[in-house]
Amino acid sequence: MLYPQSNASRAVLDLSGLWSFRLRETDPWRNIAVPASYNDQVPDPDFRNHAGLVWYRTKVTLPSCFAGRRVLLRFDAVAHSCRVFWNGGEIGAHRGGFLPFEIDLTDRLAPGATGEVTLEVDNRISHSTLPIGTEGGTAFFGSDNAGILSVEAGKRFQQERGINLPAFDFFNYCGINRPVRLCILPEKYIRDITLVPALDGTVRFEIDAPGIPDGETAVSALDAEGTEVASARGAKGAFRVERPHLWEPRPGTPYLYTARIRAGEDTYDLPFGIREVKVEGTQFLINGRPFRFHGPCKHEDSPFRGRGTDPVVNMTDINLYHWMHANCFRTSHYPNAEEMYQLCDREGIVIVDETPAVGMWADEHYGWDLAEYHAQVLRDMIARDKNHPCVVLWSLGNEPSTDTYPEKARDYWMPLYRLAHEADPQNRPVTLVGCQNMYERDLIIPAMDVVFINRYYGWYNLSGDLEAAKFALRMELDWWADKGKPMVLSEFGADTVAGLHGAPAEMFTEEYQVEFYRAMDECLDERSFVVGEMPWVFADFNTCQGPMRVGGNRKGLFTRDRRPKMAAHYFRGRWEKQEQDDRKEPR
Ligand code: GCB
C-alpha cells in the first residue's frame, strides 16, 4: 500500500486534530487529539487502564473541486483493532494496531458533501492478538503466585472485567496512534509499486494500477537533483541507472533517487536507494562491505503522545542517533510509523523491521490459533516497507519460547521464515530475536540468516556481578562461534535511574550501566562473527506496572525526555571510533 502523497494528480486531506471521543457508549462525547494514544491525554485512571471498546468520531468534508475523483479514507494505524462506520453504517474493519488500512469512500461521499466517520476501537489483547495478552496468566513482570486460591480468584476478577495484562514489557498505548487522511486520486490509480535495485544500477519494477493499460504506464528515474537518469515504459520491466550513487548507511551519504511513475492520469513519486544487502559466511554485507550494527533498539514512546506519531520526536530521536554515531535500530516490537522509515531512508539509519509478535513466551502458545494471522501481518508489513532502502532485515518476532518444545517452535517459525523470503521482492535476510534460554536446545534461532539474541547477563541473572556475567557470556559465545552465522547481540541492558550515582558502581546507578556495557563489549569485541550490538534501549519508556518497574522501564541510554545518561556518552565515544575504523578498512 502506497503512502499518501500530494502531487499533480493526487491530493491529501489530513484529518488530524480534535476528534470526539468516549470510553463507554453511554458517556458523553469529549475532545481528544488525533493522532496520539488516548491514554495519557486525560488524568484519569480509567483512560490509562481502560480495557475494551472506545469510540472516536469526526466529520469529513470532500471539497467540490474533487468531483469525479476516487476517495480513500486511510488509517495509518489504529490499535489494536477497529470497526469503521460511515453515517452510522458499518463500512469496514481492521485487525492489528501497527499497519495501515484504507476504505473506499467514493460512492459514499459526494463532492461538496459532509459525512461522519465513527470508529469503534478495541484495545484488548489476548492469545489471538499480536502483541499477546495474558488471558489471566502471568503478567510480563511480577510473581504470579500460581496456586494461591485468593490470588487466582483475583486474576479471575480481573479477567471478568476484560483485563488481560500485557504479556510484553511496554505500556498498551492505544487508539488512533497514527495519522488519518483522505486520499483523493484519479478514478483509476496506482495501487502499488515494487522496486528491486541492483548494485550495477539495474532496477526491476512492477506497477500495480488496476484498469490502466500497460501502454499508458511508464517510469522515469530522477537523480537527487531531479534530472532524469533512466526511463522505461510498461507496467513491468527494468531500467538502468548508469554509474549509480549507492545508498550507504552512513551519515551524509544515503543517496536517494526518485522513481516517477505515470499510469493513465495518475502519477506517484517514490524515493528509492540503490543498495544491496547480503549475508556471506559470518558477515553481513551492505553494498559488498561488512556492516556492523551499532545502535540501541527503539520504542515508539514519548511523553503526552504515548505511542502517537510526532515528526518532531522522530527527528529529535534520529539526530540523537547521529550524535551517538549510531547507525541502526530495531523497531522493537512492532512496525513503526511510515514517516520513520522515510526519515531513515534520508538520514542513512538502518532499520531491522519487526512484526508485533511479542509476548509469545508462554510454553503453550504454539497451541493457539495464531499462525495464519501472524503470516498476514508479516505479509502486510513487508508489502508496506519493501521499497525502503533503510530496511535491511526482517524480524519475525521477539523472544518466543523456543527451548521448551523445540520441534513445535520450529514448525511454527520456519514457515514464517520462508514466507518472509518469498514475500520480499528484494529477498532481504530474515531473523527471529531469541530470548535468554537454553540455547543448546533451540532449533530456530540458529536457523535464521543472522542470529539475533537478547541477553541480560549481569542484570536479570548474575545480577551485579560483572565478572561472572563476562564468564557466562564468553561461554555462550564459544557455543555460537562454530555455527557459521553472523550474530548480533540484539538486546542487553541495565535499568538505570538518571542521576543515581555510586562508587563502586552498583545496580541502577549510571556508573553500573556504563560498567555493564563495557564488560559486555569486552566480550563482543573478541569475536569476529559478532556483527553488531543493539543496547536495550534508546530511551526510558512507559510500561505496565510491576514490582520490577519504577516509573517505567529505565534501561534507556536517554531518559524518556531524551536527556543522555552516562551510558549514552560511553556509546558515543565507542561508536565514533567504530565509525572511523569502518571507514578505514572493512573487516
Ligand atoms: C526483553 C524484552 C524487552 C524488555 C527487556 C527488559 O528481553 O525483549 O521487551 O523491555 O527485555 O527490559 O526487560
Boltz pocket constraint, residues with backbone or C-beta under 6 A from the ligand:
constraints:
  - pocket:
      binder: B
      contacts: [[A, 168], [A, 169], [A, 333], [A, 398], [A, 399], [A, 454], [A, 491], [A, 536], [A, 553], [A, 555]]
      max_distance: 6.0
